[in-house]
Amino acid sequence: MLWRIFASVTFGKLLFIPSYRSTDFEVHRNWLAVTHSLLLNKWYIDDTSQWTLDYPPLFAWFEYLLSWGALLFDPEMLKVDNLNYASRNTILFQRISVILTDVVYALGVQKCLYSFGNNQGGKVQKDGEKWFSSSTILAFLLLCNVGLFMVDHIHFQYNGFLTGILLLSVGSILQKENLKAAFWFSILLNLKHIYLYIAPVYGVYLLRSYCFDIQKSKMTFHFKRLIKLGVIVVTTFGFTYGPFVSQLQQVLSRLFPFENRGLCHAYWAPNFWALYNIVDKVLAFLGHKLGWIDPLSKVTASMTGGLVQEFEHAILPSIGPKTTLVFTILALLPAVIILLKQPNQPRVFIRAVVLCAFASFLFGWHVHEKAILIVITPMTLLAVSSHEDCRLFMLLSITGHVSLFPLLFTPFENVLKIVVVLTYSLASYSFLSALHYDPKSKGTLLKFRSWERYFLYGLGAVAMFESCIHSMVDPSGRLPFLPLMVMSVYCAVGIIYVWFFFVIGSLKTEKKISKQK
């Protein structure tokens, strides 16, 4: 069933090859050219294009391998100085490369299904029908993930390929294959450093569950196991960074450009700092109206500077990387607590991954809006096993995917994004409602609370405002930042709501498991 779903989804992706593409398309074309045409020691130095190579070296090698396929389609795309080149064959190749590498994502889904989907779900309403089995529903939720579709196959990135490796690692953990899990996660970190967000969970889990053994209240430390883990990690990183050891500082400056980045991305990710920013703007506005602030000061300029972007806070203290680190570490504590107390429970590990991803998304430095997918994907695994987790997943899925709407803004894509998110959300709700059917009440256990329903109604209004209403009421574009700001702030409220109750639910779940023991 999994591969049937994958084949159907793949056919659908082929239909969108000619669709809108973002500047990320040119980013990856340039990386193909840089890795194919320049010497190794120039990869992280070349700045012919503004879209310089800023992913880890293993992803650079990935681009290098792709470049040999690109050579067969159109050699012109591999010229470094051929900026913004987008011939028909170039578009075809790059689109197909994303579609083909999604096979890795399907393999990751399959790995998780073997260890989780068949055995962790609740009672199914129609056990005899494959389409209502927990494994099939989980396969649908993951393979049809509308966020990955919008970001990868329209906007243009390779998140499906990377998420597949994450799922291979998570699936290995669930099957107690700790060394394989460490290997796959090391590979993932060397492909995209954003996954450092969830590295603390892996570190705590592997040390607590693999290197330490507790039997009859006696703790034993296995030094050999630690050595095995160390060899895997060091070998992986050594292979990746070894060729660049002489310019390691240059590589790291590309990966972590703290000096050139602000607290928030141009479009505020819907997190805690979006709310912090809007509170600062409101206070500055009130201060200006009440005459407490000089109208010629920089405060007023920061309030009306057009596109939403990084700025010095006017009233509230400005936030630096160290402050965000402290907030993130504090938010990580629930994940560490449940892992230390229940290290060998598969669902607890997945909860910890979700909590860790949440913490980094909500409180991290210069977070991109697309990082919400790192939270949604592992949380999908929990949706089939608990109606409470399922309810929070549905809220997060709808809110998180709608928060990606500003990435697609052309007329056709404005309609498309609403249709695909609405279709995916309704289908997900239908399948999960059937999965969490309660024979006693003869109804589903998947029910939104009244406040949550009102929030979703408001989210629909915000989505319509961002997609079409704003352009009609502000045709001159005097307030281009307004729909982005409204979308970011509104979605931030919903995502923080889900995070808060997921933390509480995770801590309660840990206590229940402890009592059962």
PAMIMI-390115 format. One record per residue (C-alpha): x, y, z. Coordinates in steps of 0.001 Angstrom, whole numbers, padded with zeros to 6 digits, always signed. Example, Ala and Ser with C-alpha at 12.3 -4.5 7.8 and 13.67 -1.06 7.14 Angstrom:
2
+012300-004500+007800;+013670-001060+007140;
//
This chain:
517
+000000+000000+000000;+002852+002385+000842;+004371+002211-002623;+000963+002646-004274;+000466+005861-002334;+004004+006965-003165;+003493+006277-006887;+000250+008271-006917;+001836+011200-005092;+004847+011124-007429;+002601+011326-010484;+000912+014356-008945;+004272+016054-008369;+005173+015660-012041;+002216+017857-012946;+003760+020808-011113;+007135+020865-012848;+006257+024131-014699;+004922+025847-011556;+006331+028878-009728;+009822+028497-008261;+011519+030670-005651;+015061+032050-005510;+016020+028731-003893;+015890+027283-007407;+018762+029572-008422;+020518+028810-005126;+020720+025117-005947;+021560+025727-009615;+024482+027840-008471;+025627+025119-006086;+025538+022617-008949;+027779+024967-010933;+030159+025693-008053;+030719+022049-007119;+031044+020892-010731;+033151+023682-012216;+035427+024811-009380;+038206+023127-007460;+037334+021735-004048;+039163+024501-002198;+037012+027130-003950;+033606+025729-003014;+033238+027680+000232;+035136+030738-000996;+033468+031549-004307;+031049+034470-004102;+030277+035055-007773;+026621+034668-006869;+025008+036113-003767;+023700+032603-003122;+026961+031214-001773;+027310+027608-000626;+026212+027541+003027;+025239+023904+003637;+027585+021289+005172;+030126+019589+002883;+028170+016356+002509;+025347+018293+000863;+027969+019907-001365;+029043+016401-002428;+025375+015592-003029;+025163+018601-005361;+028381+017466-007040;+026863+014057-007812;+023711+015694-009152;+025807+017937-011383;+026867+014966-013500;+023216+014306-014272;+022717+018007-014949;+025520+017826-017520;+023357+015528-019635;+020411+017946-019596;+022071+021312-020145;+025808+022021-019600;+025088+025754-019520;+023537+025484-016070;+026930+024391-014707;+028689+027653-015552;+029359+029646-012373;+028918+033019-014065;+025652+032006-015738;+023552+033662-013035;+019768+033177-012911;+019970+030649-015737;+016711+028721-016069;+016342+026954-019407;+013561+024428-019909;+015970+021520-019433;+017430+023130-016319;+013983+023409-014775;+013152+019856-015823;+016334+018419-014330;+016137+020221-011016;+012461+019411-010529;+013018+015740-011378;+016021+015553-009032;+013786+016554-006110;+011110+014047-007130;+013586+011168-007504;+015360+011815-004212;+011968+011564-002488;+012496+007799-002755;+014691+008222+000334;+011710+009778+002097;+009534+006797+001165;+012182+004420+002528;+012245+006389+005774;+008464+006164+006034;+008652+002430+005394;+011254+002026+008146;+008993+003767+010658;+005922+001808+009568;+007654-001499+010247;+008481-000511+013801;+005659+001824+014736;+002640+002009+012487;+001323-001528+012791;+001663-001928+016535;+001133+001480+018067;-002259+002496+016787;-005541+002446+018645;-008497+000266+017763;-009534+000738+014177;-013139+001218+013185;-012934-001162+010227;-010185-003658+010895;-010841-005560+007713;-010198-002640+005396;-006596-001788+004606;-007386+001869+004059;-008409+002200+007714;-005385+000451+009223;-003064+002590+011331;-000107+001810+009067;-001909+002916+005898;-003185+006093+007541;+000311+006886+008801;+001718+006257+005318;-000873+008633+003857;-000158+011368+006412;+003592+011209+005795;+003766+010595+002049;+001106+013190+001256;+002588+015781+003613;+001377+019002+002051;+004110+021103+003653;+006843+019138+001927;+004892+019363-001325;+004660+023164-001168;+008220+023746+000010;+009985+021183-002188;+007951+020795-005347;+006786+024378-005819;+008979+026703-003751;+011957+024333-004400;+014151+022580-001848;+015252+019048-000944;+013527+018652+002424;+011859+015343+001540;+015224+013689+000929;+016556+015030+004234;+013411+014144+006177;+013694+010612+004820;+017108+010246+006424;+015658+011567+009688;+012926+008925+009525;+015504+006212+008790;+017261+007255+011977;+014058+007434+014036;+012949+004061+012684;+016302+002570+013676;+015837+003871+017223;+012384+002312+017379;+013870-001022+016296;+016654-000746+018912;+019268-000393+016154;+021161+002313+017995;+024336+002264+015907;+022354+002565+012681;+020404+005432+014218;+023632+007215+015139;+024992+006673+011634;+021916+008036+009874;+021675+011021+012181;+025368+011804+011671;+024777+011688+007922;+021819+014032+008375;+023843+016578+010363;+026469+016549+007636;+023812+017245+005017;+021953+020063+006767;+023000+021599+010051;+019485+022746+010924;+018994+019279+012408;+021309+020284+015220;+017975+021412+016664;+017199+017828+017692;+020758+016622+018355;+020361+016946+022166;+017665+014251+022120;+019939+011832+020283;+022840+012590+022600;+020821+011987+025757;+019013+008939+024399;+022066+007122+023064;+024083+007759+026209;+021252+006818+028571;+019810+003868+026658;+022828+002428+024868;+025877+003291+026947;+024231+002852+030348;+022469-000315+031442;+020306-000496+034556;+019379-003886+035992;+017993-004375+039506;+018808-000792+040517;+022425-001246+039419;+023817+001018+036701;+026549-000250+034390;+028453+001919+031924;+029563+000219+028684;+032686+002032+027548;+032980-000102+024401;+029552+001038+023284;+030593+004655+023729;+033663+003946+021590;+031459+002447+018861;+029258+005527+018827;+032318+007752+018799;+033844+005896+015858;+030640+006290+013819;+030312+010001+014549;+034007+010847+014142;+034320+008802+010941;+031254+010436+009395;+032322+013961+010276;+035935+013221+009377;+034996+011972+005926;+032788+015020+005354;+034978+017791+006736;+038402+016199+006170;+038921+017609+002655;+038119+021083+004026;+040212+020962+007199;+042557+023707+005966;+039617+026088+005506;+037442+024860+008343;+036961+028356+009724;+035666+029552+006355;+033251+026625+006128;+031926+027249+009643;+031509+030962+008932;+029260+030017+006007;+027254+027567+008124;+026837+029850+011144;+026836+033491+009953;+025672+034959+013270;+027190+038340+012488;+025127+038733+009322;+021831+037368+010643;+019256+038863+012966;+016845+037429+015506;+014182+036809+012874;+014111+035934+009197;+012637+038409+006676;+009269+036690+007120;+009003+036134+010858;+008727+032450+011667;+005539+031993+013728;+007303+031569+017066;+007794+033279+020429;+009961+036013+018945;+007230+036971+016476;+005000+037758+019454;+007896+039555+021137;+008399+041680+018025;+004746+042607+017706;+004515+043594+021378;+007536+045843+020831;+005904+047405+017757;+002626+048006+019600;+004433+049625+022528;+006432+051801+020130;+003255+052822+018315;+001526+053754+021567;+004615+055620+022726;+004621+057623+019518;+000902+058431+019712;+001164+059478+023361;+004166+061661+022649;+006603+059588+024691;+008805+058936+021645;+010377+061462+019282;+008571+061060+015921;+011903+061536+014103;+013632+058758+016048;+014674+055370+014687;+011793+053836+016628;+009274+055276+014181;+011367+054139+011232;+011514+050581+012536;+007726+050581+012743;+007166+051622+009136;+010120+050201+007300;+008148+048157+004805;+008871+044443+004663;+008969+042578+007936;+012626+042092+008719;+015240+042147+011468;+015436+045387+013419;+016586+046763+016745;+013762+046592+019253;+012387+050007+020113;+011008+049492+023626;+011742+045930+024728;+015357+044766+025180;+016997+043634+021936;+017640+039901+021849;+021005+038334+020991;+022041+034739+020169;+023046+034004+023787;+019605+034957+025057;+017873+032708+022539;+020226+029895+023564;+019189+030229+027204;+015492+030197+026282;+016010+027166+024037;+017870+025201+026711;+015119+025890+029242;+012489+024744+026740;+014518+021560+026137;+014290+020454+029770;+010976+018538+029433;+012486+016455+026616;+015562+015656+028707;+013439+014795+031758;+011199+012277+030016;+014173+010701+028219;+016189+010227+031388;+013245+008683+033225;+011924+006509+030387;+014826+005955+027978;+013624+002746+026337;+010085+003721+025372;+009689+004342+021599;+006843+006818+022008;+008784+008696+024679;+011742+009063+022311;+009493+010450+019576;+007929+012824+022094;+011393+014022+023036;+012256+014641+019376;+009073+016687+018952;+009723+018641+022167;+013292+019376+021110;+012208+020515+017646;+009510+022665+019230;+012004+024314+021591;+014406+025207+018796;+011663+026466+016490;+009974+028621+019114;+013038+030106+020785;+015960+029679+018349;+018003+032354+016569;+017024+033381+013012;+014586+030502+012588;+013126+029939+009119;+009388+029378+008803;+010041+026088+006978;+011572+024624+010163;+008039+023914+011416;+008177+020801+009205;+010828+019363+011549;+008172+019480+014281;+005215+018275+012234;+006875+015193+010704;+007841+013285+013883;+004602+014351+015578;+002742+012605+012758;+003958+009296+014196;+002117+010015+017442;-001156+010941+015751;-002086+007301+015102;-001614+006125+018683;-003397+008657+020917;-006497+010756+020322;-005059+013560+022485;-001826+013614+020480;-003944+013348+017341;-005934+016468+018255;-002777+018476+018888;-001228+017110+015698;-004209+018246+013635;-004009+021736+015142;-000270+021915+014490;-000557+020463+010992;-003220+022945+009890;-001583+025951+011551;+001958+025044+010507;+001050+024412+006886;-001004+027600+006627;+001965+029516+008061;+003876+028519+004909;+001409+030354+002651;+003577+033499+002229;+006160+031347+000420;+003729+031026-002507;+002248+034282-003737;+001571+034134-007491;-002128+034045-008555;-002222+030340-009461;-000267+029272-006378;-002515+031421-004161;-005427+029212-005160;-003374+026023-005193;-002010+026373-001650;-005497+026836-000207;-006870+023852-002125;-004055+021428-001242;-003890+022368+002458;-007667+022215+002815;-007832+018857+001007;-004986+017356+003047;-006440+018632+006321;-009936+017289+005620;-008580+013926+004458;-006314+013680+007513;-009202+014499+009840;-011440+011911+008152;-008870+009118+008343;-007818+009908+011903;-011444+010207+013038;-012055+006697+011726;-008895+005433+013392;-009867+006874+016773;-013442+005649+016627;-014990+004818+020007;-017548+001961+019857;-019013+002917+023253;-019963+006447+022270;-020370+005477+018604;-018343+008497+017625;-014793+009645+017158;-012498+010630+020012;-010887+013224+017761;-012747+016359+018804;-011557+019956+018902;-012344+022093+021918;-014549+025127+021365;-011640+027610+021568;-009678+025527+019082;-012560+025571+016605;-012805+029354+016869;-009058+029615+016342;-009298+027534+013157;-012135+029719+011863;-009927+032746+012464;-007026+030999+010757;-009175+030565+007669;-009888+034283+007666;-006186+035098+008071;-005330+032747+005190;-007849+034472+002931;-006554+037895+003972;-002966+036912+003153;-003857+035221-000135;-006290+037646-001758;-008109+040165+000445;-005032+042272+001261;-004171+042786-002412;-007722+044020-003023;-007893+046471-000106;-004293+047672-000556;-003676+047582-004338;-000949+050226-004111;+001084+048031-001765;+001540+050691+000925;+001626+048018+003651;+003384+045005+002091;+004454+043758+005515;+000906+043587+006951;-000271+040141+005688;+003078+038595+006623;+002927+040044+010114;-000696+039044+010686;-000008+035515+009443;+003123+035129+011554;+001601+036453+014781;-001684+034557+014473;+000022+031245+013655;+002505+031801+016489;-000384+031857+018962;-001655+028506+017689;+001750+026833+017581;+002654+027986+021101;-000736+026707+022284;-000020+023262+020834;+003486+023274+022327;+002207+024168+025812;-000337+021363+025938;+002024+018893+024291;+004586+019568+027039;+001950+018979+029720;+000700+015847+027984;+004228+014467+027580;+005034+014930+031264;+001729+013283+032236;+002416+010378+029888;+005837+009867+031468;+004228+009703+034924;+001666+007141+033733;+004417+004921+032339;+006344+005189+035614;+003271+004132+037634;+002648+001161+035339;+006167-000046+036061;
//
